[in-house]
């Protein structure tokens, strides 16, 4: 089981790496401007946001639906070859890609959280970070053409399909009769928490969509930028490996600290945009702002709700989905000198909402 889950995470986040790190740059090679890239990169996350509402009322996340999503991920990536020369067609292809990706990860995350201990989850999940690093170094060294980047996207989508299919044998998910039905799932009860994870990912919109382009604008070479990505993910891997004891502590306190550190991270990029040393320092904080924050958040969501798969879909949908979509869209319009200042202010909003959630939860659970 550990072997297959590790391979899935490796392939899936290799795919994410191509899409996040190098496809925006590829789109500039095809003639897209910053606003168009922001709109394109709002498509996939927006679909991840819509999916949980569809699954809440109309569809169950079954083995068949999951398998269709794996196949659709590969097919939509192949469509990029034909659609990339047309903004509207490529936007539609990204909608399909985002919908497919938004189904597969929550399915696997639920299996991992059910079958693995908190300590072992991090050690398995870190293979996704390894995949991200491999893609960062490989494509950074190759300096591939825009079309070659799409080919890499297709290859990683194929291996995601292959290893994702074998994950099915480890699914033992069964809803007991005394659990709430999916239609009774409530966001309103913990609305401040959902608002916080939404704002957190809005603030990541500028980083995920424009970090490579932003650093090229500061005069850094593609190789140096790939090293920056790689360094951030290495720090992430270290955190995933050693974070087990931290997850035994108060999860909300960890989320607050991680959110505040992330606000500081964006301020570093705003105040010292051309400093390689400070940029590497900001990338080291990825260990906290992504690795520790993400694992703590999905573990916290897993503990809040009985509808485990749906809860993970909503986490992905509201954070990386709606938050990522709006974040990419906004970043396309505000891209420039003040991009990361705005990102820091938005992150402070996420920090404040966690305090609101903490106070409301103590009242609700009393």
C-alpha positions in Angstrom: 0.0 0.0 0.0 2.7 2.5 1.0 4.5 1.9 -2.3 1.5 2.5 -4.5 0.4 5.6 -2.6 3.9 7.0 -2.8 4.0 6.5 -6.6 0.6 8.1 -7.0 1.7 11.2 -5.0 4.9 11.3 -7.0 3.1 11.3 -10.4 0.2 13.6 -9.3 2.4 16.3 -8.0 4.8 16.0 -10.9 1.8 16.8 -13.0 1.0 19.7 -10.7 4.6 20.9 -11.0 4.5 21.1 -14.8 1.1 22.8 -14.7 2.0 25.4 -12.0 5.7 26.1 -12.6 6.1 25.9 -16.4 2.7 26.1 -18.2 2.3 29.8 -17.4 5.7 30.5 -18.9 4.7 28.3 -21.9 1.5 30.3 -22.4 3.6 33.5 -22.7 5.5 31.7 -25.5 2.1 31.2 -27.2 1.4 34.9 -27.0 -0.8 35.1 -23.8 -0.5 38.2 -21.7 -0.7 38.4 -17.8 -4.5 39.0 -17.7 -5.2 36.0 -20.1 -2.9 33.8 -18.0 -4.7 34.8 -14.9 -8.1 34.0 -16.4 -6.8 30.6 -17.8 -5.4 29.7 -14.4 -8.7 30.6 -12.7 -10.5 27.9 -14.8 -9.1 24.8 -13.2 -9.4 25.9 -9.6 -13.0 27.2 -10.2 -14.0 23.7 -11.3 -12.6 22.3 -8.1 -14.8 24.7 -6.2 -18.0 23.7 -8.1 -17.4 19.9 -7.8 -18.2 19.5 -4.0 -21.6 21.0 -4.4 -22.4 18.7 -7.3 -21.2 15.7 -5.3 -23.1 16.8 -2.2 -26.5 16.5 -3.9 -26.2 14.5 -7.1 -23.2 12.2 -7.4 -21.3 9.8 -5.1 -17.5 9.6 -5.4 -17.4 6.0 -6.4 -14.7 3.9 -7.9 -16.2 4.4 -11.3 -16.3 8.2 -11.0 -12.8 8.2 -9.7 -11.6 6.1 -12.7 -13.3 8.3 -15.2 -11.6 11.3 -13.6 -8.2 9.7 -14.0 -8.9 9.1 -17.7 -10.3 12.6 -18.2 -7.1 14.1 -16.6 -5.0 12.4 -19.4 -7.5 13.3 -22.2 -7.8 16.9 -21.2 -4.0 17.3 -21.1 -3.8 15.9 -24.6 -6.4 18.4 -25.6 -4.0 21.2 -24.7 -2.0 20.5 -27.9 -5.0 21.4 -30.0 -6.5 24.2 -27.9 -3.5 26.2 -26.8 -3.6 28.5 -29.8 -7.1 29.6 -29.0 -7.8 31.4 -25.8 -11.5 30.3 -25.5 -10.8 26.7 -26.4 -7.9 26.4 -24.0 -10.0 27.9 -21.3 -12.6 25.1 -21.8 -9.8 22.5 -21.8 -8.6 23.9 -18.5 -12.1 23.6 -17.0 -12.1 19.9 -17.9 -8.6 19.4 -16.5 -9.4 21.2 -13.3 -12.6 19.1 -12.8 -10.7 15.9 -13.3 -7.9 16.8 -11.0 -10.4 18.0 -8.4 -11.9 14.5 -8.1 -8.8 12.3 -7.9 -6.9 13.9 -5.1 -9.7 14.0 -2.4 -10.4 10.4 -3.2 -6.8 9.3 -2.5 -6.3 11.7 0.5 -9.3 10.1 2.2 -7.7 6.6 1.8 -4.4 7.9 3.1 -5.9 9.6 6.1 -7.9 6.5 6.9 -5.2 3.9 6.4 -2.0 5.8 7.6 -1.0 7.2 10.9 -0.3 11.0 11.1 3.4 10.3 11.2 3.3 7.9 8.2 1.1 10.2 6.2 3.8 12.8 6.0 6.4 10.3 5.0 4.2 9.0 2.2 3.0 12.4 1.1 6.5 13.7 0.8 6.9 11.7 -2.4 4.6 14.2 -4.1 7.2 16.8 -3.2 9.9 14.7 -4.6 8.0 14.5 -7.9 7.6 18.3 -7.8 11.4 18.7 -7.4 12.2 16.3 -10.2 10.0 18.3 -12.6 11.5 21.6 -11.4 15.1 20.5 -12.0 14.4 18.6 -15.2 12.4 21.3 -17.0 14.6 24.0 -15.5 17.7 22.4 -17.0 16.1 21.5 -20.3 14.6 25.0 -20.8 12.0 23.2 -22.9 9.9 24.9 -25.6 6.2 25.7 -25.0 5.0 22.7 -26.8 7.5 20.4 -25.1 6.1 21.6 -21.8 2.7 20.3 -22.9 4.2 16.9 -23.8 5.6 16.7 -20.2 2.2 17.5 -18.9 0.7 14.5 -20.9 3.4 12.1 -19.7 2.9 13.0 -16.0 -0.9 12.7 -16.5 -0.4 9.2 -17.9 1.5 8.0 -14.9 -1.1 9.7 -12.6 -3.7 7.5 -14.3 -1.6 4.4 -14.1 -0.7 4.6 -10.4 -4.0 6.1 -9.4 -5.9 3.1 -10.8 -3.9 0.8 -8.5 -4.8 2.9 -5.4 -8.4 1.6 -5.7 -7.5 -1.8 -4.2 -6.8 -0.1 -0.8 -10.2 1.7 -0.6 -12.1 0.4 2.4 -14.4 3.4 2.7 -17.9 2.6 4.0 -20.4 5.1 5.3 -22.1 3.6 8.4 -25.8 4.0 8.7 -25.6 6.4 11.6 -23.5 9.0 9.8 -25.0 12.1 8.4 -25.8 12.0 4.7 -23.8 14.1 2.3 -26.8 16.4 1.7 -26.6 17.4 5.4 -23.0 18.5 5.2 -22.8 22.1 6.5 -20.3 24.8 5.7 -22.1 27.4 7.7 -21.4 25.8 11.1 -17.7 26.5 10.7 -17.9 29.3 8.2 -15.0 31.3 9.6 -12.6 28.4 9.1 -13.7 27.9 5.5 -13.2 31.7 5.0 -9.7 31.4 6.4 -8.5 28.6 4.1 -10.2 30.4 1.2 -8.2 33.6 1.9 -5.0 31.7 2.4 -5.2 30.3 -1.1 -6.3 33.6 -2.6 -3.0 34.9 -1.3 -1.1 32.0 -3.0 -2.6 32.9 -6.4 0.2 35.3 -7.2 2.9 32.9 -6.1 1.6 29.8 -8.0 0.8 31.7 -11.2 3.5 34.4 -11.5 6.5 33.4 -9.3 8.5 32.1 -12.3 7.6 35.1 -14.4 8.1 37.5 -11.5 11.6 36.3 -10.8 12.5 36.3 -14.5 11.6 40.0 -14.4 14.1 40.4 -11.6 16.8 39.1 -14.0 17.1 35.5 -12.7 17.8 32.7 -15.1 15.4 29.7 -15.6 18.0 27.5 -13.9 18.2 29.7 -10.8 14.4 29.9 -10.6 14.2 26.1 -10.8 16.7 26.0 -7.9 14.4 28.3 -5.9 11.4 26.1 -6.6 13.5 23.0 -5.7 14.8 24.5 -2.5 11.3 25.4 -1.3 10.1 21.8 -1.9 13.2 20.3 -0.2 12.3 22.4 2.9 8.7 21.1 2.4 10.0 17.5 2.3 11.9 17.9 5.6 8.8 19.3 7.3 6.6 16.4 6.0 9.1 13.9 7.3 9.4 15.3 10.8 6.0 17.0 11.4 4.4 14.0 13.0 4.9 15.1 16.6 3.6 18.6 15.8 0.3 17.2 14.6 -0.3 15.7 18.1 -0.6 19.3 19.4 -3.4 21.9 19.0 -4.1 21.9 15.3 -5.8 25.4 15.3 -2.7 26.9 17.0 -0.5 25.4 14.3 -2.7 26.8 11.6 -2.5 30.3 13.2 1.3 30.2 13.4 1.6 28.9 9.8 -0.7 31.6 8.4 1.2 34.4 10.2 4.5 33.1 8.9 3.1 33.0 5.4 2.1 36.7 5.6 5.7 37.4 6.6 6.9 35.3 3.6 5.1 37.5 1.1 6.4 40.7 2.7 9.9 39.4 2.2 9.3 39.1 -1.6 7.7 42.6 -1.6 10.5 44.4 0.3 13.4 42.6 -1.3 12.3 41.6 -4.8 15.8 41.5 -6.3 17.7 39.8 -3.4 18.5 36.2 -4.2 19.4 35.5 -0.5 16.1 36.8 0.8 14.2 35.0 -2.0 15.8 31.7 -0.9 14.8 32.6 2.7 11.2 33.1 1.7 11.3 29.8 -0.1 12.5 28.1 3.0 9.2 29.2 4.7 7.3 26.9 2.2 8.0 24.2 4.8 5.5 26.0 7.1 3.2 27.8 4.7 2.5 24.8 2.6 3.7 21.5 4.1 2.8 22.0 7.7 -0.3 24.2 7.0 -1.7 21.8 4.4 -1.3 18.6 6.5 -2.7 20.3 9.6 -5.6 21.7 7.7 -6.7 18.4 6.0 -6.2 16.6 9.3 -8.3 19.2 11.1 -11.1 18.9 8.4 -11.0 15.2 8.7 -11.7 15.5 12.4 -14.5 18.0 12.0 -16.9 16.0 9.7 -18.2 12.5 9.4 -18.5 12.8 5.6 -14.8 12.3 5.0 -14.6 12.3 1.2 -17.0 15.2 0.8 -15.1 17.2 3.5 -11.8 16.7 1.6 -13.5 17.7 -1.7 -14.8 20.9 0.0 -11.3 21.6 1.4 -9.8 21.3 -2.0 -12.7 23.1 -3.7 -12.8 26.1 -1.4 -9.1 26.5 -0.8 -7.2 25.5 -4.0 -10.4 25.7 -6.0 -12.3 29.0 -5.3 -9.3 30.6 -3.5 -6.9 29.5 -6.2 -9.2 30.7 -9.0 -9.9 34.1 -7.5 -6.3 34.4 -6.5 -5.0 33.7 -10.0 -7.6 36.1 -11.5 -6.8 38.9 -9.1 -3.0 38.3 -9.5 -3.4 38.7 -13.3 -4.8 42.2 -12.8 -2.5 43.4 -10.0 0.7 41.8 -11.2 3.6 44.2 -10.7 5.5 45.8 -7.9 2.7 45.5 -5.2 1.7 41.9 -6.0 3.2 40.3 -2.8 2.2 43.2 -0.6 -1.4 42.5 -1.5 -0.8 38.8 -0.9 0.5 39.5 2.6 -2.5 41.7 3.5 -4.9 39.0 2.3 -3.0 36.4 4.4 -3.4 38.5 7.5 -7.2 38.4 6.8 -6.9 34.5 6.9 -5.1 34.8 10.2 -7.9 36.9 11.7 -10.6 34.5 10.5 -8.9 31.7 12.4 -9.4 33.6 15.6 -13.1 34.1 14.8 -13.4 30.4 14.1 -11.7 29.5 17.4 -14.0 31.6 19.4 -17.2 30.4 17.6 -16.1 26.7 17.8 -15.6 26.9 21.6 -19.2 28.2 21.8 -20.7 25.7 19.4 -19.0 22.7 21.0 -19.7 23.8 24.6 
